[in-house]
Amino acid sequence: MMCETVQNALHLKGTKIMYKSSRFNFFYDRSADEIIVYNTFSKAVIALDSPHAVSLRENHTDEIFTEDEIHVLVENGMLIDSDFD
């Protein structure tokens, strides 16, 4: 279940919040089909398939990730508000 704060942020006034990949994300090719993403700030580690990793790296997360997946990325510091510097 998505936490209420993130759910409200995703649909604040009917407008979807835009996210960007954290500058603390590092991408490691484990194999042709698996990329390991490590966030040095939050210490979170996640394994993604290549299309999802490319989407995260290039800030196109709304095109491929579900709301629940975006929630996980936000909670782990891999996605941050696009207005955050």
Phi and psi in radians as a Rosetta constraint file:
Dihedral C 1 N 2 CA 2 C 2 CIRCULARHARMONIC -1.354 0.35
Dihedral N 2 CA 2 C 2 N 3 CIRCULARHARMONIC 2.333 0.35
Dihedral C 2 N 3 CA 3 C 3 CIRCULARHARMONIC -1.132 0.35
Dihedral N 3 CA 3 C 3 N 4 CIRCULARHARMONIC 2.576 0.35
Dihedral C 3 N 4 CA 4 C 4 CIRCULARHARMONIC -1.079 0.35
Dihedral N 4 CA 4 C 4 N 5 CIRCULARHARMONIC -0.661 0.35
Dihedral C 4 N 5 CA 5 C 5 CIRCULARHARMONIC -1.080 0.35
Dihedral N 5 CA 5 C 5 N 6 CIRCULARHARMONIC -0.805 0.35
Dihedral C 5 N 6 CA 6 C 6 CIRCULARHARMONIC -1.190 0.35
Dihedral N 6 CA 6 C 6 N 7 CIRCULARHARMONIC -0.716 0.35
Dihedral C 6 N 7 CA 7 C 7 CIRCULARHARMONIC -1.066 0.35
Dihedral N 7 CA 7 C 7 N 8 CIRCULARHARMONIC -0.747 0.35
Dihedral C 7 N 8 CA 8 C 8 CIRCULARHARMONIC -1.146 0.35
Dihedral N 8 CA 8 C 8 N 9 CIRCULARHARMONIC -0.665 0.35
Dihedral C 8 N 9 CA 9 C 9 CIRCULARHARMONIC -1.156 0.35
Dihedral N 9 CA 9 C 9 N 10 CIRCULARHARMONIC -0.632 0.35
Dihedral C 9 N 10 CA 10 C 10 CIRCULARHARMONIC -1.171 0.35
Dihedral N 10 CA 10 C 10 N 11 CIRCULARHARMONIC -0.493 0.35
Dihedral C 10 N 11 CA 11 C 11 CIRCULARHARMONIC -2.201 0.35
Dihedral N 11 CA 11 C 11 N 12 CIRCULARHARMONIC 0.594 0.35
Dihedral C 11 N 12 CA 12 C 12 CIRCULARHARMONIC -1.053 0.35
Dihedral N 12 CA 12 C 12 N 13 CIRCULARHARMONIC 2.039 0.35
Dihedral C 12 N 13 CA 13 C 13 CIRCULARHARMONIC 0.921 0.35
Dihedral N 13 CA 13 C 13 N 14 CIRCULARHARMONIC 0.608 0.35
Dihedral C 13 N 14 CA 14 C 14 CIRCULARHARMONIC 1.333 0.35
Dihedral N 14 CA 14 C 14 N 15 CIRCULARHARMONIC 0.046 0.35
Dihedral C 14 N 15 CA 15 C 15 CIRCULARHARMONIC -1.890 0.35
Dihedral N 15 CA 15 C 15 N 16 CIRCULARHARMONIC 2.280 0.35
Dihedral C 15 N 16 CA 16 C 16 CIRCULARHARMONIC -1.344 0.35
Dihedral N 16 CA 16 C 16 N 17 CIRCULARHARMONIC 2.297 0.35
Dihedral C 16 N 17 CA 17 C 17 CIRCULARHARMONIC -1.262 0.35
Dihedral N 17 CA 17 C 17 N 18 CIRCULARHARMONIC 2.389 0.35
Dihedral C 17 N 18 CA 18 C 18 CIRCULARHARMONIC -1.633 0.35
Dihedral N 18 CA 18 C 18 N 19 CIRCULARHARMONIC 2.418 0.35
Dihedral C 18 N 19 CA 19 C 19 CIRCULARHARMONIC -2.066 0.35
Dihedral N 19 CA 19 C 19 N 20 CIRCULARHARMONIC 2.799 0.35
Dihedral C 19 N 20 CA 20 C 20 CIRCULARHARMONIC -2.351 0.35
Dihedral N 20 CA 20 C 20 N 21 CIRCULARHARMONIC 2.774 0.35
Dihedral C 20 N 21 CA 21 C 21 CIRCULARHARMONIC -1.197 0.35
Dihedral N 21 CA 21 C 21 N 22 CIRCULARHARMONIC 2.403 0.35
Dihedral C 21 N 22 CA 22 C 22 CIRCULARHARMONIC -1.153 0.35
Dihedral N 22 CA 22 C 22 N 23 CIRCULARHARMONIC 2.508 0.35
Dihedral C 22 N 23 CA 23 C 23 CIRCULARHARMONIC -1.233 0.35
Dihedral N 23 CA 23 C 23 N 24 CIRCULARHARMONIC -0.168 0.35
Dihedral C 23 N 24 CA 24 C 24 CIRCULARHARMONIC -1.574 0.35
Dihedral N 24 CA 24 C 24 N 25 CIRCULARHARMONIC 0.044 0.35
Dihedral C 24 N 25 CA 25 C 25 CIRCULARHARMONIC -1.417 0.35
Dihedral N 25 CA 25 C 25 N 26 CIRCULARHARMONIC 2.289 0.35
Dihedral C 25 N 26 CA 26 C 26 CIRCULARHARMONIC -2.120 0.35
Dihedral N 26 CA 26 C 26 N 27 CIRCULARHARMONIC 2.367 0.35
Dihedral C 26 N 27 CA 27 C 27 CIRCULARHARMONIC -1.919 0.35
Dihedral N 27 CA 27 C 27 N 28 CIRCULARHARMONIC 2.220 0.35
Dihedral C 27 N 28 CA 28 C 28 CIRCULARHARMONIC -2.159 0.35
Dihedral N 28 CA 28 C 28 N 29 CIRCULARHARMONIC 2.179 0.35
Dihedral C 28 N 29 CA 29 C 29 CIRCULARHARMONIC -1.328 0.35
Dihedral N 29 CA 29 C 29 N 30 CIRCULARHARMONIC 1.938 0.35
Dihedral C 29 N 30 CA 30 C 30 CIRCULARHARMONIC -1.472 0.35
Dihedral N 30 CA 30 C 30 N 31 CIRCULARHARMONIC -0.666 0.35
Dihedral C 30 N 31 CA 31 C 31 CIRCULARHARMONIC -2.730 0.35
Dihedral N 31 CA 31 C 31 N 32 CIRCULARHARMONIC -3.097 0.35
Dihedral C 31 N 32 CA 32 C 32 CIRCULARHARMONIC -1.128 0.35
Dihedral N 32 CA 32 C 32 N 33 CIRCULARHARMONIC -0.453 0.35
Dihedral C 32 N 33 CA 33 C 33 CIRCULARHARMONIC -1.890 0.35
Dihedral N 33 CA 33 C 33 N 34 CIRCULARHARMONIC -0.061 0.35
Dihedral C 33 N 34 CA 34 C 34 CIRCULARHARMONIC -2.381 0.35
Dihedral N 34 CA 34 C 34 N 35 CIRCULARHARMONIC 2.230 0.35
Dihedral C 34 N 35 CA 35 C 35 CIRCULARHARMONIC -2.036 0.35
Dihedral N 35 CA 35 C 35 N 36 CIRCULARHARMONIC 2.307 0.35
Dihedral C 35 N 36 CA 36 C 36 CIRCULARHARMONIC -1.667 0.35
Dihedral N 36 CA 36 C 36 N 37 CIRCULARHARMONIC 2.251 0.35
Dihedral C 36 N 37 CA 37 C 37 CIRCULARHARMONIC -1.944 0.35
Dihedral N 37 CA 37 C 37 N 38 CIRCULARHARMONIC 2.199 0.35
Dihedral C 37 N 38 CA 38 C 38 CIRCULARHARMONIC -2.105 0.35
Dihedral N 38 CA 38 C 38 N 39 CIRCULARHARMONIC 2.209 0.35
Dihedral C 38 N 39 CA 39 C 39 CIRCULARHARMONIC -1.769 0.35
Dihedral N 39 CA 39 C 39 N 40 CIRCULARHARMONIC 1.987 0.35
Dihedral C 39 N 40 CA 40 C 40 CIRCULARHARMONIC -1.247 0.35
Dihedral N 40 CA 40 C 40 N 41 CIRCULARHARMONIC -0.332 0.35
Dihedral C 40 N 41 CA 41 C 41 CIRCULARHARMONIC -1.422 0.35
Dihedral N 41 CA 41 C 41 N 42 CIRCULARHARMONIC -0.875 0.35
Dihedral C 41 N 42 CA 42 C 42 CIRCULARHARMONIC -1.564 0.35
Dihedral N 42 CA 42 C 42 N 43 CIRCULARHARMONIC -0.235 0.35
Dihedral C 42 N 43 CA 43 C 43 CIRCULARHARMONIC 1.200 0.35
Dihedral N 43 CA 43 C 43 N 44 CIRCULARHARMONIC 0.247 0.35
Dihedral C 43 N 44 CA 44 C 44 CIRCULARHARMONIC -1.353 0.35
Dihedral N 44 CA 44 C 44 N 45 CIRCULARHARMONIC 2.557 0.35
Dihedral C 44 N 45 CA 45 C 45 CIRCULARHARMONIC -2.291 0.35
Dihedral N 45 CA 45 C 45 N 46 CIRCULARHARMONIC 2.369 0.35
Dihedral C 45 N 46 CA 46 C 46 CIRCULARHARMONIC -2.513 0.35
Dihedral N 46 CA 46 C 46 N 47 CIRCULARHARMONIC 2.528 0.35
Dihedral C 46 N 47 CA 47 C 47 CIRCULARHARMONIC -1.802 0.35
Dihedral N 47 CA 47 C 47 N 48 CIRCULARHARMONIC 2.259 0.35
Dihedral C 47 N 48 CA 48 C 48 CIRCULARHARMONIC -2.224 0.35
Dihedral N 48 CA 48 C 48 N 49 CIRCULARHARMONIC 2.669 0.35
Dihedral C 48 N 49 CA 49 C 49 CIRCULARHARMONIC -1.294 0.35
Dihedral N 49 CA 49 C 49 N 50 CIRCULARHARMONIC 2.905 0.35
Dihedral C 49 N 50 CA 50 C 50 CIRCULARHARMONIC -1.007 0.35
Dihedral N 50 CA 50 C 50 N 51 CIRCULARHARMONIC -0.810 0.35
Dihedral C 50 N 51 CA 51 C 51 CIRCULARHARMONIC -1.060 0.35
Dihedral N 51 CA 51 C 51 N 52 CIRCULARHARMONIC -0.681 0.35
Dihedral C 51 N 52 CA 52 C 52 CIRCULARHARMONIC -1.214 0.35
Dihedral N 52 CA 52 C 52 N 53 CIRCULARHARMONIC -0.691 0.35
Dihedral C 52 N 53 CA 53 C 53 CIRCULARHARMONIC -1.125 0.35
Dihedral N 53 CA 53 C 53 N 54 CIRCULARHARMONIC -0.742 0.35
Dihedral C 53 N 54 CA 54 C 54 CIRCULARHARMONIC -1.103 0.35
Dihedral N 54 CA 54 C 54 N 55 CIRCULARHARMONIC -0.731 0.35
Dihedral C 54 N 55 CA 55 C 55 CIRCULARHARMONIC -1.062 0.35
Dihedral N 55 CA 55 C 55 N 56 CIRCULARHARMONIC -0.759 0.35
Dihedral C 55 N 56 CA 56 C 56 CIRCULARHARMONIC -1.135 0.35
Dihedral N 56 CA 56 C 56 N 57 CIRCULARHARMONIC -0.797 0.35
Dihedral C 56 N 57 CA 57 C 57 CIRCULARHARMONIC -1.100 0.35
Dihedral N 57 CA 57 C 57 N 58 CIRCULARHARMONIC -0.665 0.35
Dihedral C 57 N 58 CA 58 C 58 CIRCULARHARMONIC -1.696 0.35
Dihedral N 58 CA 58 C 58 N 59 CIRCULARHARMONIC 0.180 0.35
Dihedral C 58 N 59 CA 59 C 59 CIRCULARHARMONIC 1.058 0.35
Dihedral N 59 CA 59 C 59 N 60 CIRCULARHARMONIC 0.722 0.35
Dihedral C 59 N 60 CA 60 C 60 CIRCULARHARMONIC -2.036 0.35
Dihedral N 60 CA 60 C 60 N 61 CIRCULARHARMONIC 0.703 0.35
Dihedral C 60 N 61 CA 61 C 61 CIRCULARHARMONIC -1.168 0.35
Dihedral N 61 CA 61 C 61 N 62 CIRCULARHARMONIC -0.508 0.35
Dihedral C 61 N 62 CA 62 C 62 CIRCULARHARMONIC -1.236 0.35
Dihedral N 62 CA 62 C 62 N 63 CIRCULARHARMONIC -0.224 0.35
Dihedral C 62 N 63 CA 63 C 63 CIRCULARHARMONIC -1.513 0.35
Dihedral N 63 CA 63 C 63 N 64 CIRCULARHARMONIC -0.392 0.35
Dihedral C 63 N 64 CA 64 C 64 CIRCULARHARMONIC -2.263 0.35
Dihedral N 64 CA 64 C 64 N 65 CIRCULARHARMONIC -0.548 0.35
Dihedral C 64 N 65 CA 65 C 65 CIRCULARHARMONIC -1.494 0.35
Dihedral N 65 CA 65 C 65 N 66 CIRCULARHARMONIC 2.517 0.35
Dihedral C 65 N 66 CA 66 C 66 CIRCULARHARMONIC -1.365 0.35
Dihedral N 66 CA 66 C 66 N 67 CIRCULARHARMONIC 2.929 0.35
Dihedral C 66 N 67 CA 67 C 67 CIRCULARHARMONIC -1.057 0.35
Dihedral N 67 CA 67 C 67 N 68 CIRCULARHARMONIC -0.683 0.35
Dihedral C 67 N 68 CA 68 C 68 CIRCULARHARMONIC -1.131 0.35
Dihedral N 68 CA 68 C 68 N 69 CIRCULARHARMONIC -0.700 0.35
Dihedral C 68 N 69 CA 69 C 69 CIRCULARHARMONIC -1.173 0.35
Dihedral N 69 CA 69 C 69 N 70 CIRCULARHARMONIC -0.695 0.35
Dihedral C 69 N 70 CA 70 C 70 CIRCULARHARMONIC -1.078 0.35
Dihedral N 70 CA 70 C 70 N 71 CIRCULARHARMONIC -0.722 0.35
Dihedral C 70 N 71 CA 71 C 71 CIRCULARHARMONIC -0.997 0.35
Dihedral N 71 CA 71 C 71 N 72 CIRCULARHARMONIC -0.793 0.35
Dihedral C 71 N 72 CA 72 C 72 CIRCULARHARMONIC -1.080 0.35
Dihedral N 72 CA 72 C 72 N 73 CIRCULARHARMONIC -0.760 0.35
Dihedral C 72 N 73 CA 73 C 73 CIRCULARHARMONIC -1.136 0.35
Dihedral N 73 CA 73 C 73 N 74 CIRCULARHARMONIC -0.688 0.35
Dihedral C 73 N 74 CA 74 C 74 CIRCULARHARMONIC -1.161 0.35
Dihedral N 74 CA 74 C 74 N 75 CIRCULARHARMONIC -0.821 0.35
Dihedral C 74 N 75 CA 75 C 75 CIRCULARHARMONIC -1.068 0.35
Dihedral N 75 CA 75 C 75 N 76 CIRCULARHARMONIC -0.493 0.35
Dihedral C 75 N 76 CA 76 C 76 CIRCULARHARMONIC -1.711 0.35
Dihedral N 76 CA 76 C 76 N 77 CIRCULARHARMONIC 0.125 0.35
Dihedral C 76 N 77 CA 77 C 77 CIRCULARHARMONIC 1.355 0.35
Dihedral N 77 CA 77 C 77 N 78 CIRCULARHARMONIC 0.155 0.35
Dihedral C 77 N 78 CA 78 C 78 CIRCULARHARMONIC -1.448 0.35
Dihedral N 78 CA 78 C 78 N 79 CIRCULARHARMONIC -0.436 0.35
Dihedral C 78 N 79 CA 79 C 79 CIRCULARHARMONIC -2.071 0.35
Dihedral N 79 CA 79 C 79 N 80 CIRCULARHARMONIC 2.401 0.35
Dihedral C 79 N 80 CA 80 C 80 CIRCULARHARMONIC -2.262 0.35
Dihedral N 80 CA 80 C 80 N 81 CIRCULARHARMONIC 2.826 0.35
Dihedral C 80 N 81 CA 81 C 81 CIRCULARHARMONIC -1.000 0.35
Dihedral N 81 CA 81 C 81 N 82 CIRCULARHARMONIC 2.356 0.35
Dihedral C 81 N 82 CA 82 C 82 CIRCULARHARMONIC -1.108 0.35
Dihedral N 82 CA 82 C 82 N 83 CIRCULARHARMONIC -0.340 0.35
Dihedral C 82 N 83 CA 83 C 83 CIRCULARHARMONIC -1.484 0.35
Dihedral N 83 CA 83 C 83 N 84 CIRCULARHARMONIC -0.208 0.35
Dihedral C 83 N 84 CA 84 C 84 CIRCULARHARMONIC -1.301 0.35
Dihedral N 84 CA 84 C 84 N 85 CIRCULARHARMONIC 2.356 0.35
